[in-house]
Amino acid sequence: MLALAATDSSASTTTFKSDDIFALEYAASTQISPDGKKIVYERSSYDIMRDVPKRTLWLYDIAKKSHYPLFADQYSYSQARWSPDSSKIAFTSNSSGSRQLHVYWIEQDKQAVLTQLPKAIGDITWSPDGEQIAFTMNVPQGKSKFAKSVKLPSKPKGAQWSEPVKIFEKARYQADGRGYLEPAFKHVFVLPANGGTPRQLTKGDFQHRGPLAWSPNNQNIVFSSDQHPEWEYRTTESDLYKVNLESQTLTQLTDLPGAEYSPTFSAKGDKLAFISRGNAPVPYVNNQLTLLSIKDKKLKSLTEGLDRSVADYRWAGKGDFVIQYDDLGKRVLAKVSSRGKVKQLVDDVSGTTLGRPYVSGSFTMANNGTLAYTQGNSQAPADVAYWRKGKTTTLTQLNQDLLAHRTLGEVHELNYKSEFDGEQIQGWYITPPNFDKSKKYPLLVEIHGGPHLAYGPHFSAELQRYAAEGYVVVYVNYRGSTSYGERFALLLDGKYSSKEDFADHNSAVDALIEKGFIDENNLFIAGGSAGGIATAYAVGLTDRFNAAAITKPVINWISKVLTADSYLGQIRNQFPGLPWENLAHYWQRSPLSLVGNVTTPSLIMTGELDRRTPMSESEQFYQALKLRKVDTVLIRVPGAPHGIAGRPSRMISKIEHTLAWFEMYKK
């Protein structure tokens, strides 16, 4: 751990400081070996000198209770996957100069670099016999017919001409965090596990996506793809296909409305499980765990009655499964039978997002049914946890050296009814360290993104910093949030943003004021992405907040959907048609439509490379507020995409600029 983790030598504990963020760690991608004896996981931390996230691989031996690094140096490691016999681990690393596929032999303590590929790979999957490894990789398309037809003069020797033009012809030509996309198609490859030449199994101008599934006889690989001629525009469609390794024959296995993905075979190969979702033109649909009988092609949904969205699953034998889904702001693991009966196992999967208290985390399962998962809570990010026969054991304490010496804000649950229609809303509030209920505290409302995401009682570096500076921080799962079923998630269908979600947040303020410890003269509001939209919309509806911090917002939906990377799916699923055909609706949902009402001092912050909510959105609001002579400041984050807190210094900057802005407007 970094030396700066304990900067206060005069006291045994202190409150959470911004530079503590550099010292935080969390466990991710906990991969239990098939024999259930060992767990390899990604230990995520921050490099204070390079200001980047750092991922190393650590191993926990369950029987020996030993915990040690496999690869922990200046390089980055990820995608660790056990071989079927638990003797080897495949992973990716940039230690050879570029990110390549490696294999590590446990007993021999040896590793080998298996590839020298031009592009990064994903979806690493061992064959059942351990002899081969499948993966996916982008293959460049090459020049289009139009590009080839352009005839340009040759540049004279030594001449310095401008860079060549860039031609875009694909419907999806940009992506947040990646910039402008090189025309490419993702294909499935296979490679001998002891090294050799990768062999491309799929072909055609389509995307072939993982996770991948090997058939038990090692002869076929199943993946997800939409092979329709207009696949680019069909953002909610994909089917399952299998490719034969020898003949490379492609066979379609499913043809349901919507998307089917994440396949796995039963041990005998007679059934194929997968996740499916419908294609209704709405912003939220539950994912179902579905079972396909290979022989008679019969389909069966195992989670139709759950009213929660299945995010991951594992076969548990005898037709049972362990599934992962979000419920009431928590991520849970549960066993589901072949008849659809659900029994919850754990509800503390958490802790793999450090900034804000989003629901997060993952799990894997050994052949004997034991589980490894990321376990977190409101006071600490994720550690490695081990579940066996109803008993959970926490195996690591990655942040004990830091957080045991910090007094954090306490997280409390909040339940109330929205003033709009009486809808029941769940939320949480954080009281400052050394809280005294007889005193009055400023209140900060923090709104989550999505809007079809969820907060919960999870660790949050950003919100703990606000609490450390004396704020009571409230955050709620307003209508539209996930983990409450389809009905609740669709309450914002065609209504985002609106007076309805504002009422959910406004009612949270009133509910906390009723508790008697809130200073009604010091109310503040903040949010990012969808939360930034909600914040900008809120200050157009009310002047009760002293100041607002609006992060990466949408201000004008008409311009947003025609400049951002998400337009293909967003227009279809979130709006009643194209913007030029439905101007009134797009305008009604836009915070810019209410800017004439705004008097609240507003900080606006966005990454300069944001392609999800482009900088032009923030600039529109900034210039509109300046024209109205409302106190406002625009903060541009150099080099940052939509996830502006992806680097620790940027997270700190976001927090401290927000605190400084709010301090200016305290009464």
C-alpha positions as CSV (number, residue, x, y, z in Angstrom):
1,M,0.0,0.0,0.0
2,L,1.2,3.5,-0.7
3,A,2.9,5.4,2.1
4,L,0.4,8.3,1.8
5,A,-2.3,6.0,3.1
6,A,-1.5,7.0,6.7
7,T,-0.6,10.7,6.5
8,D,-1.9,11.6,10.0
9,S,0.6,10.5,12.6
10,S,-1.0,12.5,15.4
11,A,-4.2,10.5,15.7
12,S,-5.2,6.9,15.2
13,T,-8.1,7.8,12.9
14,T,-9.1,10.6,10.7
15,T,-11.8,11.3,8.1
16,F,-11.5,10.3,4.5
17,K,-9.3,12.6,2.4
18,S,-9.0,12.9,-1.4
19,D,-5.5,11.6,-1.5
20,D,-6.8,8.4,0.2
21,I,-8.4,7.6,-3.2
22,F,-4.9,6.7,-4.6
23,A,-4.6,4.1,-1.8
24,L,-7.9,2.3,-2.4
25,E,-7.9,-1.3,-3.8
26,Y,-10.6,-3.8,-4.7
27,A,-10.9,-7.4,-5.8
28,A,-12.4,-8.0,-9.3
29,S,-13.1,-11.0,-11.5
30,T,-12.7,-13.7,-8.8
31,Q,-12.1,-16.9,-10.7
32,I,-12.3,-20.1,-8.6
33,S,-10.5,-23.1,-10.0
34,P,-12.7,-26.0,-11.3
35,D,-11.5,-28.2,-8.5
36,G,-12.6,-25.5,-6.0
37,K,-9.1,-25.3,-4.3
38,K,-7.8,-21.9,-5.5
39,I,-9.0,-18.5,-6.5
40,V,-7.2,-16.2,-8.8
41,Y,-8.4,-12.6,-9.0
42,E,-7.6,-9.2,-10.3
43,R,-6.4,-6.9,-7.6
44,S,-7.2,-3.4,-8.8
45,S,-5.4,-0.3,-7.5
46,Y,-4.1,3.0,-8.6
47,D,-0.6,4.0,-9.8
48,I,0.0,7.3,-8.2
49,M,3.0,8.2,-10.4
50,R,1.2,7.4,-13.7
51,D,-2.3,8.3,-12.5
52,V,-3.9,5.2,-14.0
53,P,-5.7,2.1,-12.7
54,K,-3.4,-0.9,-12.1
55,R,-4.5,-4.5,-12.4
56,T,-2.4,-7.4,-11.0
57,L,-3.2,-11.1,-10.5
58,W,-3.2,-12.6,-7.0
59,L,-4.0,-16.2,-5.9
60,Y,-5.7,-17.5,-2.8
61,D,-5.1,-21.1,-1.8
62,I,-8.2,-22.1,0.1
63,A,-6.9,-25.2,1.9
64,K,-3.6,-23.6,2.8
65,K,-5.1,-20.2,3.6
66,S,-2.2,-18.6,1.7
67,H,-2.5,-15.4,-0.3
68,Y,0.2,-14.4,-2.7
69,P,0.8,-12.5,-6.0
70,L,1.1,-14.3,-9.3
71,F,1.9,-11.2,-11.4
72,A,2.3,-7.9,-9.6
73,D,4.7,-5.5,-11.3
74,Q,4.6,-2.5,-13.6
75,Y,2.5,-4.3,-16.2
76,S,-1.2,-4.9,-16.4
77,Y,-2.9,-8.3,-16.2
78,S,-6.5,-9.3,-16.8
79,Q,-9.0,-11.9,-18.1
80,A,-7.6,-14.8,-16.0
81,R,-9.2,-18.1,-16.8
82,W,-8.5,-21.6,-15.4
83,S,-7.9,-24.6,-17.5
84,P,-10.4,-27.4,-16.9
85,D,-8.0,-29.5,-14.9
86,S,-7.1,-26.5,-12.7
87,S,-3.4,-26.8,-13.6
88,K,-3.0,-23.7,-15.8
89,I,-4.3,-20.1,-16.0
90,A,-4.7,-18.2,-19.3
91,F,-4.7,-14.4,-19.1
92,T,-3.8,-11.3,-21.0
93,S,-0.9,-8.9,-20.3
94,N,1.1,-6.1,-21.9
95,S,4.3,-7.4,-20.4
96,S,5.7,-8.4,-23.8
97,G,5.2,-5.0,-25.2
98,S,1.6,-5.3,-26.3
99,R,-1.4,-7.0,-24.8
100,Q,-1.2,-10.7,-25.7
101,L,-2.5,-14.1,-24.5
102,H,-0.3,-15.8,-21.9
103,V,-0.6,-19.2,-20.1
104,Y,0.8,-19.8,-16.6
105,W,1.6,-23.4,-15.4
106,I,0.8,-23.4,-11.6
107,E,3.0,-26.4,-10.4
108,Q,5.9,-25.5,-12.7
109,D,5.7,-21.8,-11.9
110,K,6.3,-21.1,-15.6
111,Q,4.5,-18.9,-18.1
112,A,4.5,-18.5,-21.9
113,V,3.4,-15.8,-24.3
114,L,1.2,-17.7,-26.8
115,T,0.3,-14.9,-29.3
116,Q,1.7,-12.0,-31.2
117,L,-1.6,-10.5,-32.4
118,P,-2.2,-7.0,-33.8
119,K,-5.4,-6.4,-31.8
120,A,-6.5,-7.0,-28.2
121,I,-8.4,-10.2,-27.6
122,G,-11.4,-11.0,-25.4
123,D,-13.8,-13.8,-24.4
124,I,-10.9,-16.3,-23.5
125,T,-12.4,-19.8,-23.2
126,W,-10.7,-23.1,-22.7
127,S,-11.9,-26.2,-24.5
128,P,-13.2,-28.9,-22.2
129,D,-10.2,-31.1,-22.9
130,G,-7.8,-28.3,-22.1
131,E,-6.1,-28.6,-25.5
132,Q,-7.3,-25.4,-27.1
133,I,-8.2,-21.8,-26.2
134,A,-10.9,-19.9,-28.1
135,F,-11.1,-16.1,-28.1
136,T,-12.5,-13.1,-30.1
137,M,-10.6,-10.4,-31.9
138,N,-11.4,-7.5,-34.2
139,V,-10.4,-8.0,-37.9
140,P,-10.1,-4.7,-39.9
141,Q,-12.4,-4.5,-42.8
142,G,-10.0,-2.8,-45.2
143,K,-10.8,-0.1,-47.7
144,S,-14.4,0.2,-48.9
145,K,-15.5,0.3,-52.6
146,F,-15.8,4.1,-52.4
147,A,-12.4,4.6,-50.8
148,K,-10.7,2.4,-53.4
149,S,-12.4,4.5,-56.2
150,V,-10.9,7.8,-55.1
151,K,-7.9,8.8,-57.3
152,L,-5.4,11.2,-55.7
153,P,-2.2,12.5,-57.1
154,S,1.1,11.2,-55.7
155,K,2.9,13.4,-53.2
156,P,6.2,14.8,-54.4
157,K,9.3,13.3,-52.6
158,G,9.9,15.3,-49.4
159,A,6.6,17.2,-49.6
160,Q,4.7,17.9,-46.4
161,W,1.1,17.5,-47.1
162,S,-1.7,17.4,-44.6
163,E,-2.9,14.1,-43.1
164,P,-5.2,12.1,-45.4
165,V,-8.9,12.4,-44.9
166,K,-10.8,9.9,-42.8
167,I,-13.8,8.3,-44.4
168,F,-16.8,7.0,-42.4
169,E,-19.5,4.9,-43.9
170,K,-20.7,2.7,-41.0
171,A,-23.8,3.6,-39.0
172,R,-21.7,3.0,-35.8
173,Y,-18.5,5.0,-36.5
174,Q,-17.6,6.3,-33.0
175,A,-17.6,5.0,-29.4
176,D,-17.0,6.7,-26.1
177,G,-13.6,6.0,-24.8
178,R,-12.4,4.7,-28.1
179,G,-13.0,7.6,-30.4
180,Y,-13.6,7.1,-34.1
181,L,-13.7,3.4,-34.9
182,E,-11.7,1.6,-37.5
183,P,-14.1,-0.4,-39.6
184,A,-13.7,-3.9,-38.2
185,F,-15.6,-7.1,-37.5
186,K,-15.2,-9.3,-34.4
187,H,-14.4,-12.9,-35.2
188,V,-13.9,-16.1,-33.3
189,F,-10.4,-17.7,-33.2
190,V,-8.9,-20.9,-31.8
191,L,-5.4,-21.6,-30.7
192,P,-3.5,-24.7,-29.3
193,A,-3.1,-24.3,-25.6
194,N,0.6,-25.0,-25.8
195,G,1.1,-22.4,-28.5
196,G,0.9,-22.2,-32.2
197,T,-0.9,-20.3,-34.9
198,P,-4.4,-18.8,-34.2
199,R,-7.0,-19.9,-36.6
200,Q,-10.0,-17.8,-37.6
201,L,-13.2,-19.8,-37.5
202,T,-15.8,-17.2,-38.5
203,K,-16.1,-15.1,-41.6
204,G,-18.3,-12.5,-43.1
205,D,-19.0,-8.8,-42.4
206,F,-20.8,-9.5,-39.1
207,Q,-20.0,-9.1,-35.4
208,H,-19.4,-12.5,-33.7
209,R,-19.5,-11.9,-29.9
210,G,-18.8,-13.8,-26.7
211,P,-19.1,-15.1,-24.2
212,L,-18.1,-18.3,-26.0
213,A,-19.3,-21.8,-25.3
214,W,-17.5,-25.0,-26.2
215,S,-19.5,-28.2,-26.9
216,P,-18.5,-31.0,-24.5
217,N,-17.0,-33.0,-27.4
218,N,-14.6,-30.1,-28.2
219,Q,-15.9,-29.9,-31.8
220,N,-18.1,-26.8,-31.8
221,I,-18.1,-23.2,-30.4
222,V,-21.3,-21.3,-29.8
223,F,-21.4,-17.5,-29.9
224,S,-23.9,-14.6,-30.4
225,S,-24.3,-12.7,-33.7
226,D,-26.9,-10.9,-35.8
227,Q,-26.4,-12.0,-39.4
228,H,-29.2,-9.9,-40.8
229,P,-28.2,-7.6,-43.7
230,E,-29.2,-4.5,-41.7
231,W,-27.6,-5.7,-38.4
232,E,-26.1,-2.3,-37.7
233,Y,-29.6,-0.9,-37.1
234,R,-30.9,-3.8,-35.1
235,T,-29.3,-3.0,-31.7
236,T,-31.6,-5.3,-29.8
237,E,-31.2,-8.4,-32.0
238,S,-28.8,-11.3,-31.9
239,D,-29.0,-15.1,-32.2
240,L,-26.9,-18.0,-31.2
241,Y,-24.8,-19.8,-33.7
242,K,-22.4,-22.6,-33.6
243,V,-19.3,-23.1,-35.7
244,N,-17.6,-26.4,-36.3
245,L,-13.9,-26.4,-35.8
246,E,-13.1,-28.7,-38.7
247,S,-15.5,-27.8,-41.4
248,Q,-16.1,-24.2,-40.1
249,T,-19.8,-24.8,-40.9
250,L,-22.1,-22.2,-39.3
251,T,-25.4,-23.4,-37.8
252,Q,-28.0,-21.1,-36.4
253,L,-29.4,-22.3,-33.0
254,T,-31.9,-19.7,-32.0
255,D,-34.2,-17.2,-33.8
256,L,-36.1,-15.4,-31.0
257,P,-37.3,-11.8,-31.2
258,G,-34.5,-9.9,-29.3
259,A,-31.1,-10.9,-28.2
260,E,-29.7,-14.3,-27.1
261,Y,-26.2,-14.5,-25.7
262,S,-23.9,-15.9,-23.0
263,P,-24.5,-19.6,-23.9
264,T,-23.2,-22.6,-21.9
265,F,-23.8,-26.4,-22.5
266,S,-24.9,-28.9,-20.0
267,A,-22.4,-31.5,-19.0
268,K,-23.9,-34.0,-21.5
269,G,-24.3,-31.4,-24.2
270,D,-28.0,-32.2,-24.5
271,K,-29.1,-28.7,-23.4
272,L,-27.9,-25.2,-24.0
273,A,-28.5,-22.4,-21.4
274,F,-28.4,-18.8,-22.4
275,I,-29.6,-15.3,-21.5
276,S,-32.3,-13.8,-23.6
277,R,-34.1,-10.4,-23.8
278,G,-37.0,-9.2,-25.9
279,N,-36.9,-6.5,-28.6
280,A,-39.7,-4.2,-27.5
281,P,-38.9,-0.6,-28.4
282,V,-38.6,0.4,-24.7
283,P,-35.5,1.5,-22.6
284,Y,-35.6,-1.5,-20.3
285,V,-36.4,-5.2,-20.6
286,N,-35.6,-8.0,-18.1
287,N,-33.1,-10.6,-19.1
288,Q,-34.3,-14.1,-18.8
289,L,-32.3,-17.4,-18.2
290,T,-33.5,-19.7,-21.0
291,L,-32.9,-23.3,-21.7
292,L,-32.8,-24.9,-25.2
293,S,-33.2,-28.7,-25.7
294,I,-30.8,-29.6,-28.4
295,K,-32.7,-32.6,-29.6
296,D,-36.3,-31.2,-29.9
297,K,-35.4,-27.5,-30.0
298,K,-37.9,-26.8,-27.2
299,L,-37.3,-23.6,-25.2
300,K,-38.0,-22.8,-21.6
301,S,-37.6,-19.7,-19.5
302,L,-36.5,-20.5,-16.0
303,T,-36.9,-16.9,-14.6
304,E,-40.0,-15.6,-16.2
305,G,-41.7,-15.3,-12.8
306,L,-38.7,-13.5,-11.1
307,D,-39.3,-10.0,-12.4
308,R,-35.6,-9.3,-12.1
309,S,-32.9,-9.2,-14.8
310,V,-30.5,-12.1,-14.9
311,A,-27.0,-10.8,-15.5
312,D,-25.0,-14.0,-15.1
313,Y,-25.4,-17.7,-14.3
314,R,-23.7,-21.0,-13.8
315,W,-24.9,-24.6,-14.1
316,A,-25.3,-26.2,-10.7
317,G,-26.1,-29.7,-11.6
318,K,-29.4,-31.7,-11.8
319,G,-30.9,-28.9,-13.9
320,D,-30.3,-26.2,-11.3
321,F,-28.5,-23.0,-11.8
322,V,-26.9,-20.3,-9.7
323,I,-27.9,-16.9,-11.1
324,Q,-26.9,-13.3,-10.4
325,Y,-29.4,-10.4,-10.4
326,D,-30.0,-7.1,-8.8
327,D,-32.7,-6.7,-6.1
328,L,-33.6,-3.5,-4.2
329,G,-30.2,-1.9,-4.7
330,K,-28.2,-5.0,-3.9
331,R,-26.5,-7.6,-6.1
332,V,-27.5,-11.2,-5.1
333,L,-26.7,-14.8,-6.0
334,A,-29.5,-17.3,-5.9
335,K,-30.2,-20.9,-6.9
336,V,-32.9,-21.4,-9.4
337,S,-34.4,-24.9,-10.1
338,S,-35.5,-26.3,-13.4
339,R,-39.0,-25.4,-12.3
340,G,-38.1,-21.8,-11.7
341,K,-38.0,-21.9,-7.9
342,V,-35.6,-19.2,-6.6
343,K,-33.6,-19.4,-3.4
344,Q,-31.3,-16.6,-2.4
345,L,-27.8,-17.5,-1.4
346,V,-26.0,-14.2,-0.7
347,D,-26.9,-10.5,-1.1
348,D,-23.5,-8.8,-0.6
349,V,-21.9,-9.0,-4.1
350,S,-20.5,-5.5,-4.3
351,G,-17.6,-3.2,-4.4
352,T,-16.1,-3.0,-7.9
353,T,-16.9,0.6,-8.5
354,L,-15.0,3.1,-6.3
355,G,-16.4,6.4,-7.2
356,R,-20.2,6.2,-6.7
357,P,-22.3,3.6,-4.9
358,Y,-23.5,1.6,-8.0
359,V,-24.6,-2.0,-7.8
360,S,-21.6,-4.0,-9.0
361,G,-19.6,-7.2,-8.6
362,S,-19.3,-10.7,-10.1
363,F,-19.0,-14.4,-9.2
364,T,-17.7,-17.8,-10.5
365,M,-18.4,-21.4,-9.4
366,A,-16.3,-24.5,-9.1
367,N,-17.4,-28.0,-10.1
368,N,-18.3,-28.9,-6.5
369,G,-20.7,-25.9,-6.3
370,T,-18.5,-23.6,-4.2
371,L,-18.6,-19.9,-5.2
372,A,-16.1,-17.2,-5.3
373,Y,-17.4,-13.6,-5.5
374,T,-16.5,-10.0,-4.9
375,Q,-17.9,-9.0,-1.5
376,G,-18.3,-5.4,-0.4
377,N,-20.4,-3.1,1.8
378,S,-21.0,0.6,2.5
379,Q,-17.7,0.8,4.4
380,A,-15.3,-1.0,2.1
381,P,-14.8,-1.9,-1.6
382,A,-14.7,-5.5,-2.7
383,D,-12.8,-8.3,-1.1
384,V,-12.6,-11.9,-2.1
385,A,-15.4,-14.1,-0.6
386,Y,-15.9,-17.8,-0.7
387,W,-19.3,-19.5,-0.3
388,R,-19.7,-23.2,0.4
389,K,-22.8,-25.1,1.7
390,G,-24.5,-22.0,3.0
391,K,-21.4,-20.5,4.8
392,T,-19.6,-17.4,3.5
393,T,-15.9,-16.7,4.4
394,T,-14.2,-13.4,3.6
395,L,-10.7,-14.3,2.4
396,T,-9.0,-10.8,2.1
397,Q,-8.9,-7.5,3.8
398,L,-7.5,-5.3,1.0
399,N,-8.3,-1.9,2.5
400,Q,-7.9,-2.7,6.2
401,D,-4.6,-0.9,6.3
402,L,-6.3,2.3,5.2
403,L,-10.0,2.3,6.2
404,A,-9.4,0.9,9.6
405,H,-7.8,4.3,10.3
406,R,-10.5,6.4,8.8
407,T,-13.8,7.4,10.3
408,L,-16.3,7.1,7.5
409,G,-19.8,8.4,7.1
410,E,-22.5,6.0,8.2
411,V,-25.0,4.8,5.5
412,H,-28.7,4.6,6.5
413,E,-31.7,3.3,4.5
414,L,-34.4,5.7,3.5
415,N,-37.9,4.8,2.4
416,Y,-40.6,7.3,1.5
417,K,-43.4,8.0,-1.0
418,S,-43.0,10.4,-4.0
419,E,-45.0,13.5,-3.8
420,F,-45.9,13.0,-7.5
421,D,-48.1,9.9,-7.2
422,G,-47.3,8.1,-4.0
423,E,-44.8,5.7,-5.6
424,Q,-42.7,4.0,-3.0
425,I,-39.0,5.1,-3.4
426,Q,-36.0,3.5,-1.7
427,G,-32.8,5.4,-1.0
428,W,-30.0,5.9,1.4
429,Y,-28.3,8.8,3.2
430,I,-24.9,9.2,4.6
431,T,-24.3,11.1,7.9
432,P,-21.0,12.8,8.4
433,P,-18.4,11.3,10.7
434,N,-19.1,12.0,14.4
435,F,-22.7,12.9,13.5
436,D,-24.8,14.6,16.1
437,K,-28.5,14.5,15.4
438,S,-29.1,17.6,17.5
439,K,-27.1,19.7,15.0
440,K,-28.1,21.0,11.6
441,Y,-26.2,19.8,8.5
442,P,-26.2,20.9,4.8
443,L,-27.8,18.4,2.5
444,L,-26.4,17.2,-0.8
445,V,-28.6,15.3,-3.2
446,E,-26.6,13.0,-5.5
447,I,-28.4,11.5,-8.6
448,H,-27.3,8.3,-10.3
449,G,-26.8,7.8,-14.0
450,G,-28.6,5.5,-16.5
451,P,-31.3,6.3,-15.7
452,H,-31.8,2.5,-15.8
453,L,-29.1,1.7,-13.2
454,A,-29.1,1.5,-9.5
455,Y,-27.4,2.8,-6.4
456,G,-27.3,0.9,-3.1
457,P,-25.6,0.5,0.3
458,H,-22.2,0.3,-1.3
459,F,-18.8,2.0,-0.8
460,S,-18.4,5.3,-2.5
461,A,-15.2,7.4,-2.4
462,E,-17.0,10.5,-3.8
463,L,-19.9,10.4,-1.4
464,Q,-17.7,9.6,1.6
465,R,-15.6,12.7,0.7
466,Y,-18.8,14.9,0.8
467,A,-19.8,13.4,4.1
468,A,-16.3,14.0,5.5
469,E,-16.7,17.7,4.7
470,G,-19.9,17.8,6.8
471,Y,-22.7,17.1,4.3
472,V,-25.5,14.7,4.8
473,V,-25.6,13.0,1.4
474,V,-28.8,11.5,0.1
475,Y,-29.1,9.2,-3.0
476,V,-32.2,7.3,-4.1
477,N,-33.3,4.8,-6.7
478,Y,-35.8,7.1,-8.4
479,R,-38.4,5.7,-10.8
480,G,-36.7,4.2,-13.8
481,S,-34.0,2.6,-11.6
482,T,-33.2,-1.1,-12.0
483,S,-33.5,-3.9,-9.4
484,Y,-37.2,-3.2,-8.7
485,G,-38.7,-5.0,-11.7
486,E,-39.9,-4.0,-15.2
487,R,-42.9,-1.9,-14.1
488,F,-40.8,0.4,-12.0
489,A,-38.0,0.7,-14.6
490,L,-40.5,1.7,-17.3
491,L,-42.1,4.4,-15.2
492,L,-39.8,6.8,-17.1
493,D,-40.5,5.4,-20.5
494,G,-40.8,8.5,-22.8
495,K,-40.5,10.7,-19.7
496,Y,-36.8,11.4,-19.1
497,S,-36.3,13.9,-17.7
498,S,-39.6,15.0,-16.2
499,K,-41.4,16.5,-13.2
500,E,-41.9,12.9,-12.1
501,D,-38.3,11.9,-11.4
502,F,-37.8,15.4,-10.0
503,A,-40.6,14.8,-7.5
504,D,-38.9,11.6,-6.4
505,H,-35.7,13.6,-5.5
506,N,-37.6,16.5,-4.1
507,S,-39.5,14.2,-1.8
508,A,-36.3,12.7,-0.5
509,V,-35.2,16.3,0.5
510,D,-38.5,16.8,2.4
511,A,-38.2,13.3,4.0
512,L,-34.8,14.2,5.4
513,I,-35.8,17.6,6.6
514,E,-38.5,16.0,8.6
515,K,-35.9,14.1,10.5
516,G,-34.7,17.4,12.1
517,F,-31.0,17.5,11.4
518,I,-31.0,19.2,7.9
519,D,-30.2,22.9,7.5
520,E,-33.0,24.0,5.1
521,N,-31.0,27.0,4.1
522,N,-28.2,24.8,2.7
523,L,-29.5,22.4,0.1
524,F,-27.3,21.3,-2.8
525,I,-27.8,19.0,-5.8
526,A,-25.4,17.1,-8.1
527,G,-25.4,14.2,-10.6
528,G,-23.6,12.7,-13.5
529,S,-24.7,11.5,-16.9
530,A,-28.4,10.8,-16.5
531,G,-28.0,12.3,-13.1
532,G,-26.5,15.4,-14.8
533,I,-29.6,15.6,-16.9
534,A,-31.9,15.3,-13.9
535,T,-29.9,17.9,-12.1
536,A,-30.1,20.4,-15.0
537,Y,-33.8,19.7,-15.3
538,A,-34.3,20.1,-11.6
539,V,-32.9,23.6,-11.4
540,G,-35.3,24.6,-14.2
541,L,-38.2,23.5,-12.0
542,T,-37.1,24.8,-8.6
543,D,-34.9,27.4,-6.9
544,R,-34.7,25.6,-3.5
545,F,-31.1,24.5,-4.0
546,N,-28.2,26.9,-3.2
547,A,-26.1,25.5,-6.0
548,A,-25.8,22.6,-8.5
549,A,-23.0,20.5,-9.9
550,I,-24.0,19.2,-13.3
551,T,-21.7,16.5,-14.6
552,K,-21.6,15.3,-18.3
553,P,-25.3,16.1,-19.0
554,V,-27.6,16.1,-21.9
555,I,-29.0,19.6,-22.3
556,N,-30.7,19.4,-25.7
557,W,-32.0,15.9,-26.8
558,I,-32.3,17.0,-30.4
559,S,-28.6,17.7,-30.8
560,K,-27.6,15.0,-28.4
561,V,-29.0,12.0,-30.3
562,L,-27.5,13.3,-33.6
563,T,-24.0,13.8,-32.2
564,A,-23.5,11.1,-29.6
565,D,-22.3,7.5,-30.0
566,S,-25.6,6.0,-28.7
567,Y,-28.0,7.3,-31.3
568,L,-28.8,4.0,-33.0
569,G,-30.4,2.4,-29.9
570,Q,-31.4,5.5,-28.0
571,I,-33.7,7.0,-30.6
572,R,-35.5,3.6,-31.1
573,N,-35.9,2.7,-27.5
574,Q,-36.3,6.0,-25.7
575,F,-38.2,8.3,-28.1
576,P,-41.4,8.0,-30.1
577,G,-39.6,8.5,-33.4
578,L,-37.0,10.6,-35.1
579,P,-36.2,14.0,-33.7
580,W,-37.2,16.0,-36.8
581,E,-40.6,14.3,-36.7
582,N,-41.1,14.7,-32.9
583,L,-39.5,18.0,-32.0
584,A,-42.0,18.9,-29.3
585,H,-41.3,15.6,-27.4
586,Y,-37.5,15.9,-27.6
587,W,-37.7,19.6,-26.6
588,Q,-40.0,18.8,-23.6
589,R,-37.4,16.3,-22.3
590,S,-34.5,18.8,-22.7
591,P,-33.3,20.8,-19.7
592,L,-32.6,23.6,-22.2
593,S,-36.4,24.1,-22.5
594,L,-36.5,25.3,-18.9
595,V,-33.3,27.4,-18.9
596,G,-35.4,30.6,-18.8
597,N,-36.4,29.6,-15.2
598,V,-32.9,28.8,-13.9
599,T,-31.5,31.0,-11.1
600,T,-29.4,28.3,-9.3
601,P,-25.6,28.8,-9.5
602,S,-24.4,25.9,-11.7
603,L,-21.1,24.2,-12.2
604,I,-21.0,22.2,-15.4
605,M,-18.2,19.5,-15.9
606,T,-17.6,17.2,-18.9
607,G,-14.7,15.3,-20.4
608,E,-13.4,16.9,-23.6
609,L,-13.4,13.5,-25.4
610,D,-16.9,12.5,-24.2
611,R,-18.9,10.9,-27.0
612,R,-21.9,9.8,-24.9
613,T,-22.9,13.3,-23.8
614,P,-20.7,15.4,-26.0
615,M,-19.1,18.6,-24.8
616,S,-21.4,20.6,-27.0
617,E,-24.2,19.7,-24.7
618,S,-22.5,21.3,-21.7
619,E,-21.5,24.4,-23.8
620,Q,-25.1,25.0,-24.8
621,F,-26.2,25.2,-21.1
622,Y,-23.1,27.2,-20.1
623,Q,-23.7,29.8,-22.8
624,A,-27.5,29.9,-22.2
625,L,-26.8,30.5,-18.4
626,K,-24.2,33.2,-19.2
627,L,-26.7,35.0,-21.5
628,R,-29.1,35.0,-18.6
629,K,-26.3,36.1,-16.2
630,V,-26.8,33.2,-13.9
631,D,-23.6,32.3,-11.9
632,T,-22.0,29.4,-13.8
633,V,-18.7,27.8,-14.5
634,L,-17.7,25.4,-17.2
635,I,-15.0,22.8,-16.4
636,R,-13.5,20.9,-19.3
637,V,-11.6,17.7,-18.4
638,P,-8.7,17.2,-20.8
639,G,-8.4,13.7,-22.3
640,A,-11.4,12.4,-20.5
641,P,-14.3,10.4,-22.1
642,H,-17.7,10.0,-20.5
643,G,-16.2,8.2,-17.5
644,I,-14.4,11.3,-16.2
645,A,-13.5,9.7,-12.9
646,G,-11.6,6.8,-14.7
647,R,-8.3,8.2,-13.5
648,P,-7.8,8.9,-9.7
649,S,-6.7,12.5,-10.2
650,R,-9.8,13.2,-12.2
651,M,-12.1,11.7,-9.6
652,I,-10.3,13.9,-7.0
653,S,-10.7,16.9,-9.2
654,K,-14.4,16.3,-9.7
655,I,-14.9,16.0,-6.0
656,E,-12.9,19.0,-4.9
657,H,-14.3,21.4,-7.6
658,T,-17.8,20.4,-6.5
659,L,-17.0,21.0,-2.8
660,A,-15.4,24.4,-3.6
661,W,-18.4,25.4,-5.7
662,F,-20.9,24.5,-3.0
663,E,-18.8,26.2,-0.3
664,M,-19.2,29.5,-2.2
665,Y,-23.0,29.3,-1.9
666,K,-23.4,28.1,1.7
667,K,-25.5,30.4,3.8
